[in-house]
Amino acid sequence: MCRSMQMPVKDLLTLSRMNPADAQEPFCMPVLALRMALRSNGVSQMHGEVSREIFCRVWPGVPLSEVPISAITNGVHVRSWLSVEMAHLFDRYLGPQWAADPVDQTIWSGVDSIPDAELWRSHERLRERLVVDTRRRLKAQMRSRGAPPTEVELADEVLDPEALTVGFARRFAPTSGPR
């Protein structure tokens, strides 16, 4: 890397330290990335705040509020992000304008008019659909990995639609071209 950048190793190591003058400080990839990047940001307002606190020493003398790590928050296209069931419920009780201006708090003040029973029914249908789809995907994955049919059948027992289930998902961006 140093050769391609025509940079001595000691200079690269200096760039990777919070305190560039401290030769005993270990290499820190995030600090190197911050120093080499044109822009830096957190993926939420809180992440930006925490990152500014953690890395403020990279910019000594700069007030914390001016540390050049911004924050972005990914938005969503509400109509495609929200389930059809919930969109219909909102259309019926909030009117179609909820989707045109989803941040208008006056529109959302009407959310209390949605009957609890209808909201719960929609929630239950969505949960059931999630369980069915998860089981279908698990079975397909098991088959593709060569699991015996008796094990594949057990996928029909995975997840209880009546139990609280907490999941975690991580989005991975596709790479462009071969590595």
C-alpha positions in Angstrom: 0.0 0.0 0.0 2.8 2.4 0.9 4.6 1.7 -2.4 1.4 2.4 -4.4 0.9 5.6 -2.6 4.7 6.4 -2.7 4.6 7.0 1.1 7.0 5.8 3.8 5.5 3.3 6.2 6.2 5.7 9.2 4.1 8.4 7.5 1.2 5.9 7.0 1.4 4.9 10.6 1.5 8.5 11.7 -1.8 9.1 9.8 -3.4 6.2 11.7 -2.9 7.6 15.2 -5.1 9.8 17.2 -2.0 11.5 18.4 0.4 11.5 15.4 3.4 12.3 17.6 3.0 9.2 19.8 5.0 6.5 18.1 3.8 4.0 20.7 0.2 4.4 19.8 -0.9 1.3 17.7 -2.2 1.5 14.2 -5.9 2.4 14.0 -7.7 1.7 10.8 -10.7 4.0 11.5 -8.4 6.9 12.2 -6.5 6.3 9.0 -9.8 6.1 7.1 -11.0 9.4 8.7 -7.8 11.1 7.7 -7.8 9.8 4.2 -11.5 10.2 3.4 -13.0 13.2 1.7 -16.1 13.0 3.9 -17.1 10.9 7.0 -20.6 10.2 8.4 -22.5 8.1 10.8 -25.5 6.2 9.7 -27.8 8.0 12.1 -27.8 11.2 14.1 -26.8 9.3 17.3 -24.0 7.4 15.4 -22.7 10.8 14.2 -22.7 12.2 17.7 -21.0 9.2 19.2 -18.4 9.1 16.4 -17.6 12.8 16.9 -17.0 12.1 20.6 -14.8 9.0 19.9 -12.7 10.6 17.2 -12.6 14.3 18.2 -8.9 13.9 19.1 -8.2 13.4 15.4 -9.0 17.2 15.1 -7.4 18.7 18.2 -8.7 22.2 19.0 -11.9 21.7 16.9 -15.1 22.1 19.0 -17.0 18.9 19.3 -19.9 20.2 17.3 -17.6 21.1 14.4 -15.7 17.7 14.2 -16.2 16.9 10.5 -18.2 13.7 10.9 -21.7 14.3 9.7 -24.8 12.1 10.0 -27.2 10.7 7.5 -30.4 8.8 8.0 -31.7 6.6 5.2 -35.2 7.5 4.2 -37.8 5.1 3.0 -40.4 5.2 0.2 -43.3 4.7 2.5 -45.7 3.1 0.0 -43.3 0.3 -0.9 -41.9 -0.1 2.6 -45.2 -0.4 4.3 -47.3 -3.6 3.9 -50.4 -3.4 1.7 -52.5 -4.3 4.8 -51.3 -1.3 6.8 -51.5 1.0 3.8 -55.1 0.1 3.3 -55.8 0.7 7.0 -54.1 4.1 6.9 -56.0 5.0 3.7 -59.3 4.2 5.3 -58.7 6.0 8.6 -56.2 8.8 7.8 -57.1 9.4 4.2 -54.8 9.1 1.2 -52.8 12.2 2.1 -50.9 10.2 4.7 -48.6 8.8 2.0 -48.2 12.1 0.1 -46.8 13.8 3.2 -45.8 11.1 5.7 -44.1 13.6 8.1 -47.2 15.8 8.5 -48.0 15.3 12.2 -51.5 16.6 11.8 -52.3 13.6 9.6 -50.9 11.2 12.2 -53.0 12.6 15.0 -55.8 10.6 13.5 -54.0 7.3 14.1 -55.9 6.9 17.3 -59.1 6.5 15.3 -58.0 3.1 14.0 -59.9 0.5 16.0 -57.5 -1.6 18.1 -59.2 -4.8 16.8 -58.5 -3.9 13.1 -54.9 -2.9 13.8 -54.3 -6.2 15.7 -55.9 -8.3 13.0 -53.6 -6.7 10.4 -50.7 -7.3 12.7 -51.6 -11.0 13.1 -52.0 -11.5 9.4 -48.6 -9.9 8.8 -46.9 -12.0 11.5 -48.5 -15.2 10.1 -47.3 -14.3 6.6 -43.8 -13.7 7.9 -43.7 -17.1 9.6 -45.0 -18.9 6.4 -42.4 -17.1 4.2 -39.6 -17.8 6.6 -40.4 -21.4 6.8 -40.6 -21.6 2.9 -37.2 -19.9 2.6 -35.6 -22.1 5.2 -36.9 -25.3 3.5 -35.5 -24.1 0.1 -32.2 -23.3 1.8 -32.1 -26.7 3.5 -32.9 -28.5 0.2 -30.2 -26.6 -1.7 -27.7 -27.7 1.0 -28.7 -31.4 0.6 -30.6 -31.8 3.9 -32.6 -35.1 4.1 -36.4 -34.7 3.6 -37.1 -35.6 7.2 -35.0 -32.5 8.3 -36.6 -30.3 5.7 -40.0 -31.2 7.0 -39.0 -30.0 10.5 -38.8 -26.4 9.0 -42.6 -26.4 9.3 -42.2 -26.2 13.1 -39.8 -23.3 13.0 -41.1 -20.1 14.6 -44.2 -19.9 16.7 -46.6 -17.3 15.2 -48.0 -16.8 18.8 -44.6 -16.1 20.4 -42.7 -12.8 20.4 -39.8 -13.2 18.0 -36.9 -10.7 17.8 -34.8 -10.8 14.7 -31.8 -9.1 13.4 -31.1 -8.2 9.8 -28.1 -6.8 8.1 -28.1 -5.4 4.6 -25.1 -6.2 2.4 -24.5 -4.2 -0.8 -23.5 -6.2 -3.8 -20.0 -5.9 -5.1 -19.5 -4.7 -8.6 -17.5 -7.2 -10.6 -15.2 -10.0 -9.6 -12.7 -9.6 -6.8 
